[in-house]
Amino acid sequence: MVTMKVAAPGTALEVEVLDPRNAAEPEGWRGFLRRSKLWPVWEYEVLRREAWLAKNPAVLAVIRRGGEIAGALTVMVCRGWRAGDFAPVSVRGGRFRPRWAEAYLWQLSGYPACVLDDRLDEAERRQAIRRFEQALCAHLGPGLLGLIYRAMNPELLPALDGRGRVSREIDPAAVLSNTYSTVDDWERGLGDQTRKTLYGLRVDEDLRTEAGSARTDLDVHELSVLLNAHRARQDDRAWAEGQRSRFGGLHLDTRSPIAPSYLDALVRRTDVITRTYRDGSGRLLGFGTLFDAEDGCALHQWAALPSAGGGRKGLYVDFYARGVEHMIAGKRPELTAGRAMLTAKSALGFGTRALVSVAVPRPVLGR
């Protein structure tokens, strides 16, 4: 197990950096998840599976005040775009090898990879971030070139920003506030084209959809193959169009393929609803996952076959619409839907929530 602790002199703040692949779940972690109302991607077993199967594995930084967890960050350790599919378990052999880090919740990009307890005041928040950066430098060694905080909420900016740090607003997250009494109220605000797309999909006799939580009937290998192929097409299209070039985007993508065991840890959960679409022969045409909680819900993964490959054009519109219907029926206060395809989501009534990214070069880390 590799852990590093950096305590703030004269204070009760302490930071521990853990590698989920070989470190035990930190004491008090589940209580912190409940108190902070964090999504399933923060569950320690989910973090462990993600790290084991990633070319740029994430470490978990835990901030404690007086022994109680008061904050956390999940940070990808990036080894270069030509790195192998899987990272070595120990960082010791490559502490002088150039690398950088990204505080980035890439599996749920509309939410920050930094969570700080509301009981920390502004000075404590800033100090907690600086202590975290010092601990990360100690953990990764002199080869660390810098750190990028991706997709952070603007209210975190005072703690993250400072001299020598570059911050900028990036593509926002899609958010729909639940101001509707019924699904009919929401549908009345839809445009003709959206209505036409939804109607065409829902009268398609060869299209079958099924949704449920804690699903045990799914082949997660089948899901992961479709999801990774879908992501590859999106990335190829973005490169062709010259998009995603800002440091807040995905130019030089550091994400890893999504493994079946990672999806397995999610779709079996009671707070994750998985919707599948199949044709009459049973072929998987698309699927999506939705995280459900009383204080809101979030559309998570989405993947579909292209229409040229036998899929259904506009199938994602139905998936988003079903998410809206779930929000309204369950009386959830809001539904979020990530950072991509904002125009398409706008047609369904989604607004946006601002996000920022902050780049911190090595000489500034911890200062």
C-alpha positions in Angstrom: 0.0 0.0 0.0 1.3 3.4 -0.9 0.0 6.3 1.2 1.3 9.8 1.8 0.2 12.1 4.6 0.9 15.8 4.8 -0.5 17.6 7.8 -0.9 21.4 8.0 1.3 22.7 10.8 -0.7 24.1 13.7 -4.0 22.9 12.2 -6.0 19.7 12.3 -6.0 19.3 8.5 -4.3 16.2 7.1 -4.3 14.8 3.6 -3.8 11.1 2.6 -3.3 10.0 -1.0 -4.3 6.4 -1.6 -4.1 4.1 -4.6 -7.4 2.2 -4.6 -5.8 -0.8 -6.3 -3.8 -1.7 -3.2 -5.1 0.5 -0.3 -7.9 -0.3 2.0 -11.1 1.8 2.0 -10.3 4.8 4.2 -12.0 4.9 7.6 -15.2 6.9 7.5 -15.5 6.9 3.7 -19.0 5.5 3.5 -20.2 8.1 6.0 -18.6 10.8 4.0 -20.4 9.6 0.8 -23.8 9.7 2.5 -23.2 13.1 4.2 -22.0 14.6 0.9 -24.6 12.8 -1.2 -22.0 11.7 -3.7 -22.9 9.7 -6.9 -22.1 5.9 -7.3 -18.9 6.7 -9.2 -17.3 7.7 -5.8 -18.0 4.3 -4.2 -14.6 2.8 -3.2 -15.2 -0.5 -5.0 -16.1 1.4 -8.2 -13.0 3.6 -7.9 -10.9 0.4 -7.3 -12.2 -1.3 -10.5 -11.7 1.9 -12.5 -8.1 2.2 -11.3 -7.2 -1.4 -12.0 -8.4 -1.3 -15.6 -7.1 2.2 -16.5 -4.0 3.2 -18.4 -4.1 6.4 -16.4 -5.3 5.2 -13.0 -6.9 7.5 -10.5 -5.7 8.0 -6.9 -8.0 9.2 -4.1 -7.0 12.1 -1.9 -8.8 12.2 1.4 -8.7 15.4 3.5 -9.3 15.1 7.2 -10.0 17.6 9.9 -9.6 16.3 13.4 -9.7 12.8 12.1 -13.1 13.2 10.2 -13.2 13.3 6.4 -13.8 16.9 5.3 -13.0 16.6 1.6 -11.9 14.3 -1.2 -10.5 14.5 -4.7 -10.1 11.8 -7.3 -7.1 12.4 -9.6 -6.0 10.7 -12.8 -2.2 10.0 -13.0 -1.5 10.5 -16.7 1.6 8.8 -18.1 1.5 10.0 -21.7 -0.6 9.2 -24.8 1.7 6.3 -25.9 1.5 4.6 -22.5 0.4 1.0 -22.3 -3.2 -0.1 -21.7 -2.5 -0.7 -18.0 -0.4 1.2 -15.5 2.1 -0.3 -13.1 0.8 -0.8 -9.6 3.7 1.1 -8.0 4.7 4.7 -8.9 8.1 4.1 -7.3 10.0 3.0 -10.4 8.9 6.0 -12.4 9.0 8.8 -9.9 11.4 10.8 -12.2 9.4 10.0 -15.4 7.4 13.0 -16.6 3.7 12.8 -15.9 0.9 15.1 -15.1 -2.3 14.8 -13.1 -6.0 15.6 -13.7 -8.6 16.1 -11.0 -11.3 14.9 -13.2 -14.5 12.8 -12.7 -14.4 11.6 -16.3 -17.1 9.1 -15.8 -19.5 11.9 -14.8 -18.1 15.0 -16.4 -20.8 17.4 -15.4 -19.7 17.1 -11.8 -16.4 18.1 -10.1 -13.8 15.6 -8.9 -13.3 17.8 -5.8 -15.7 17.7 -2.9 -15.2 19.9 0.2 -17.3 19.8 3.3 -19.7 22.8 3.7 -18.4 23.2 7.2 -15.0 24.3 5.9 -14.7 28.1 5.7 -13.0 29.8 2.7 -9.6 29.9 4.3 -9.8 26.3 5.3 -10.9 25.3 1.8 -7.9 27.1 0.3 -5.6 25.5 2.8 -7.0 22.1 2.2 -6.4 22.4 -1.6 -2.8 23.5 -1.0 -2.1 20.6 1.4 -3.7 18.2 -1.1 -1.3 19.5 -3.8 1.7 19.0 -1.5 0.6 15.5 -0.7 0.1 14.7 -4.4 3.6 16.0 -5.2 5.0 13.8 -2.4 3.1 10.8 -3.7 4.0 11.1 -7.4 7.5 12.4 -7.0 9.6 15.0 -9.0 8.4 13.8 -12.3 5.0 15.5 -11.8 4.7 18.4 -14.3 1.5 19.9 -13.0 -2.2 19.4 -12.3 -5.3 20.3 -14.1 -8.6 20.7 -12.2 -11.2 19.8 -14.9 -14.9 20.7 -14.8 -15.1 22.3 -11.4 -18.1 24.2 -10.0 -17.4 28.0 -9.9 -17.9 28.1 -6.1 -14.6 26.0 -5.9 -12.7 28.6 -7.8 -11.6 30.8 -4.8 -9.9 27.7 -3.3 -8.3 26.6 -6.6 -7.3 29.8 -8.2 -4.2 32.0 -7.4 -1.0 33.4 -8.7 0.5 31.4 -11.5 -2.7 29.4 -12.1 -4.7 29.6 -15.3 -8.5 29.3 -15.0 -11.1 29.5 -17.7 -14.8 28.7 -18.2 -15.4 25.6 -20.2 -18.4 23.9 -21.8 -21.2 23.9 -19.2 -23.2 20.9 -17.9 -26.8 20.4 -19.0 -29.3 20.8 -16.2 -33.1 20.6 -16.2 -34.9 21.9 -13.1 -38.2 20.2 -12.3 -40.8 22.9 -12.6 -43.4 20.6 -14.0 -46.5 19.1 -12.3 -46.9 16.4 -14.9 -45.1 15.0 -17.9 -47.8 16.6 -20.1 -46.7 20.0 -18.8 -43.1 19.3 -20.0 -44.2 17.8 -23.4 -46.2 21.0 -24.2 -42.9 22.9 -24.4 -41.3 20.6 -27.0 -40.8 21.7 -30.5 -42.4 19.9 -33.5 -39.3 18.1 -34.6 -38.6 16.7 -31.1 -42.2 15.5 -30.9 -42.0 13.9 -34.3 -38.8 12.1 -33.4 -40.2 10.8 -30.1 -43.5 9.7 -31.8 -41.6 7.8 -34.6 -39.5 5.9 -32.1 -42.4 5.0 -29.8 -44.6 3.6 -32.6 -41.7 1.6 -34.1 -43.0 -2.0 -33.6 -39.5 -3.4 -34.0 -38.1 -1.3 -31.2 -38.2 -2.6 -27.7 -37.1 -0.9 -24.5 -36.8 -2.1 -21.0 -35.6 -0.2 -17.9 -35.0 -1.1 -14.3 -32.6 -0.8 -11.3 -30.2 -3.5 -10.0 -30.5 -5.3 -13.3 -29.1 -8.9 -13.4 -30.3 -9.8 -16.9 -27.6 -7.8 -18.7 -24.4 -8.9 -20.4 -22.0 -6.2 -19.3 -19.5 -7.3 -22.0 -22.1 -6.6 -24.6 -22.7 -3.2 -23.0 -19.0 -2.3 -22.8 -18.4 -3.2 -26.5 -21.2 -0.9 -27.6 -20.2 1.9 -25.3 -16.5 1.9 -26.3 -17.4 1.8 -30.0 -19.8 4.7 -29.5 -17.1 6.7 -27.7 -14.6 6.0 -30.4 -17.0 7.4 -33.1 -17.6 10.5 -31.0 -13.9 11.1 -30.6 -13.1 10.6 -34.3 -15.9 13.0 -35.2 -14.5 15.6 -32.7 -11.0 15.3 -34.1 -12.3 15.7 -37.7 -14.2 18.8 -36.8 -11.3 20.3 -34.8 -13.2 20.4 -31.6 -12.2 19.8 -27.9 -9.0 21.8 -28.2 -9.2 23.7 -24.9 -7.6 22.3 -21.7 -11.1 22.1 -20.2 -12.1 19.7 -23.0 -10.9 16.3 -24.3 -8.2 17.3 -26.8 -5.5 14.5 -26.3 -8.0 12.3 -24.5 -6.7 10.7 -21.3 -9.7 8.5 -20.6 -9.5 4.7 -20.7 -11.8 2.2 -22.4 -14.7 1.2 -20.1 -14.3 -2.4 -18.8 -17.2 -4.8 -18.3 -16.4 -5.2 -14.6 -16.7 -1.5 -14.1 -20.2 -1.5 -15.6 -21.0 -4.6 -13.6 -20.3 -2.6 -10.4 -22.8 0.0 -11.5 -25.8 -1.6 -13.3 -26.3 -4.1 -10.3 -26.9 -1.2 -7.9 -30.4 -0.2 -6.7 -29.8 3.5 -7.3 -28.8 3.0 -10.9 -31.5 2.6 -13.6 -30.3 1.0 -16.9 -32.5 1.3 -20.0 -31.8 -0.9 -23.0 -33.1 -0.8 -26.5 -33.3 -3.9 -28.7 -34.8 -4.8 -32.1 -37.2 -7.7 -32.6 -34.3 -10.1 -33.0 -32.9 -9.1 -29.6 -29.9 -7.2 -31.0 -28.7 -4.4 -28.6 -29.4 -1.1 -30.3 -28.6 1.2 -27.4 -28.5 1.6 -23.7 -28.1 4.3 -21.0 -27.7 4.5 -17.3 -29.3 7.0 -14.9 -28.2 7.7 -11.3 -31.2 8.2 -9.1 -31.4 10.0 -5.7 -34.0 12.0 -3.8 -32.1 15.2 -4.3 -31.8 14.8 -8.1 -30.9 12.4 -10.8 -28.2 12.3 -13.5 -28.0 10.7 -16.9 -24.7 8.9 -16.9 -23.7 6.6 -19.8 -25.2 6.5 -23.2 -24.3 4.4 -26.3 -26.1 3.4 -29.5 -25.5 1.8 -32.8 -25.2 4.3 -35.7 -28.2 4.3 -38.0 -25.9 3.2 -40.8 -25.1 0.1 -38.8 -28.8 -0.8 -38.1 -29.5 1.6 -35.3 -32.3 4.0 -34.9 -31.7 7.7 -35.7 -32.4 10.0 -32.8 -32.6 7.1 -30.2 -30.8 9.3 -27.7 -33.8 11.7 -27.8 -36.0 9.0 -26.4 -33.4 8.1 -23.7 -33.2 11.7 -22.5 -37.0 12.1 -22.6 -37.4 9.0 -20.5 -35.0 10.5 -18.0 -37.1 13.7 -17.9 -40.2 11.6 -17.3 -38.5 9.7 -14.5 -37.5 13.0 -12.9 -41.1 14.3 -13.0 -42.8 11.1 -11.9 -40.3 10.7 -9.0 -40.6 14.4 -8.1 -36.8 14.8 -8.3 -35.7 18.4 -8.2 -33.4 18.2 -11.2 -31.9 16.1 -13.9 -28.4 16.6 -15.2 -27.1 15.2 -18.5 -23.3 15.9 -18.9 -21.5 18.3 -21.2 -22.0 17.0 -24.7 -24.7 17.6 -27.3 -26.0 20.7 -25.5 -28.1 21.8 -28.5 -30.0 18.5 -28.6 -30.6 18.7 -24.9 -31.8 22.3 -25.1 -34.6 21.1 -27.4 -35.8 19.0 -24.5 -35.8 22.0 -22.1 -32.4 21.7 -20.5 -30.5 24.8 -19.4 -26.8 24.9 -18.4 -24.7 25.1 -15.3 -21.3 26.8 -15.5 -18.1 24.9 -15.1 -14.4 26.0 -14.9 -11.0 24.4 -15.3 -7.8 25.4 -13.6 -4.3 24.5 -14.8 -1.5 24.6 -12.1 2.2 24.0 -13.2 4.5 22.2 -10.9 6.3 25.2 -9.5 3.0 26.6 -8.2 1.6 23.4 -6.7 1.1 23.7 -3.0 1.6 27.5 -3.0 
